[in-house]
Amino acid sequence: MNSWDKIEQLVLASKDFILTEAERKLIVEEEQQAYVKNLPVIRDVLDRANEKLKHFGFWNEYQINEGGLRFRFSLQGYYGPGGFSSQYHISGPLVLGIINPAGDEFASYYPNDIDQCVFIGMDFDQNDFEQFVLKEIEHYLQPENLITNKEQYERFRALLKD
């Protein structure tokens, strides 16, 4: 079997697992309705995080409405911004994509593996969401994201060990 035959075999075998446009539309509608129902809890968690970040001197962008959300933050002395935004996973669910401080300041990316995603639609879990928000802020504040030279970096790492 040549490579093109193998590729054709893989494409044909995967067709049963790919959503049709009608299936995708149905899932998106259900996810959107669930997201709107979850908005009060999502807003509460992000309101608290927003206030804490402001207290620590962060710059924040906090946009949330029925169409989706974007939560970005940056602290002077760190590469940034970091944060996350809502987007639909290729398999349909509404999930959070992460903004990489070393990358594009607006683009966010979700893990391809749906089991690694944080859901904000039908499978929303407040505890998972709260942990995700805290983890993303902590991840942003790691020494590797600090704008510094090697000597300062090592000193900062040593301070974290104390």
PyMOL commands that set and color helices and strands:
alter all, ss='L'
color gray80, all
select helices_A, chain A and resi 3-17+21-55+114-116+126-140+143-145+150-161
alter helices_A, ss='H'
color red, helices_A
select strands_A, chain A and resi 59-65+68-74+82-88+94-99+108-109
alter strands_A, ss='S'
color yellow, strands_A
deselect
rebuild
show_as cartoon
